[in-house]
Amino acid sequence: MTVPARPAAPPPWTLTLAEASARVARGELSPPALLESVLARIEATDDRVHAYIRVAAAQAREAAAQAQAEIAAGRWRGPLHGLPFAVKDTYDVAGLPATAASRLRLDHVPAHDAALVARLKSAGAVLVGKLATWEFGTGNAGEYFDLPFPPARNPWDIARLTGGSSTGAGAAVATGMAGFALGSDTTGSVRLPAAGTGTVGMICTPGRLPLDGILPNCWSLDIPGVFTWTVEDCAIVMDALTGPQDAAGHPAGSLRRSVGRSIAGARIAVVDDPGAGSPRPDAPLERGFEAALAVLESLGATLVRVRLPIPAAECLAATRMIGPAESAAIHERELVEHADRMGFALRDKLLAGSLVRAVDYLAAQRLRRTVADGIDTLLRGFDALVTYGTLHLPPIAGVEPETSAFTVDTMYTPFNLSGHPSLSQCTGFADGLPLNWQIVGNRFDEASIVRIAAAYEAATPWRRERAQP
Amino acid sequence: MASRAGPAVSATPALPDAADDGPDLAEMTAFARRHGLGGLAPEHLARMRELAAPVARFGMQIRRPARKDEAPASEFRVTGATRA
């Protein structure tokens, strides 16, 4: 009689942050073993996905060894101690190039860490490397294959793109090449690639997280964001980033405590119509959205269908004044002196921004206040709002107008203009591609977003398998 | 379905003629020179010329608030206030 072989334990890179953290804290998993698993995953995968611009293996091994020594000595720093992460290459990390995927910055090596990187290092997290991005973390919505690094591919189908601009962040987390990642969002640059890669992507209320040490793209709209595989993981990272008090001095509380709480009785506004000027969502996204709503109802939430006060297409038009104008102001010197060395997308945006009239820029900023007040009023009496994220499925690389349409036909810009916290979440798959929706909260109420997203996630099977490119 | 009334905003300004394809290249070159962009390569100036009309149209599509005292949203943060 033969004894059946015990199935091999899944490799550590497949663990969620919550699982890995618990094992590290109990001494069942060492930070170096976890890191080596992630590095092996990168080695086996990233030649097809191109999520990383730079893997800092030596520095990461040093940090993991230090974490191991500290934990062994009884100095456990918290849930992220010894856990691997990566950041968009627009973030400063002391001693590592911050190229922002640009020929203009290949030799730019910052002396200091971005504020959020410093916080994660203080929490004991292990930086694995720098992630792919659109040039300078921005562009004109298209992909032109003219940067010094290849664009990140969508790990669910490497013929497709992830969406930008935090392209590598979504791809790395979806494949387990990073435990979590940091990106930045101006008009969707966290939520769009999160949607495209089936990961969780979250931005907080503006002011909660500091922007110091992130290459600016648009002063009045830029906001950092987090990519994780699960909602609980997102809460863990956000808790570590904000601490007990956020950058604006508001009490932050623990988002992780919202995970596992019932949503019975929650009142949720539903925007199922993108409004005038936007296309209807692709059919699989529409079916996924309605099915996800049914899950919320089955969990006891009350849904009320509403409309946005200003349609998403009008919000997009406003961001087409604000974004390019501010980018052109920020990068004016580069446009004047080095336009020929930029990729087409960045140059196009800066040229367009140089043409924006001040009157139109200010009209957009005035509309922004109207949008913010309108969404505040709309959310009054609701715990949160759910709506579409993208209106299309991830595009095939090199195909237009699909690539640009994936970027601009979204429901993201109203909440960038208004300054409400928002989370992108996977709502299933169609032909192997992830579907998504967006959950929006009242200002400073990230907890309700996490509660609803975690309840949905726990009731659905979409977190069982990572992407296998 | 519940619905809420939208905020009071005026209509968009009169849109420019959609058939207007923007300035000619000489006009664009002069504009660029006046605004410190005279060093752009000819192909970049040509692209800028193509962008001029759509940028103008997008700008004019933005609704203007009816009340003159509705100021723009606040725009800039003080970096020191957010430093970790």
Interface residues (C-beta under 8 A of the other chain):
Chain A: A115 L116 A118 R119 G207 P210 L211 D212 W219 S220 A247 A248 V304 R305 V306 R307 P309 I310 E314 A317 A318 R320 M321 P324 E332 L335 V336 E337 A339 D340 R347 D348 L351 A352 S354 L355 V356 R357 V359 D360 L362 A363 A364 Q365 R366 L367 R368 R369 T370 A372 D373 G374 T377 L378 L417
Chain B: M1 A2 S3 R4 G6 P7 V9 A32 H35 G36 L37 G39 L40 A41 H44 R47 M48 L51 A52 V55 A56 F58 G59 M60 Q61 I62 R63 R64 P65 E70 A71 P72 A73 S74 E75 F76 R77 T79 A81 T82 R83 A84
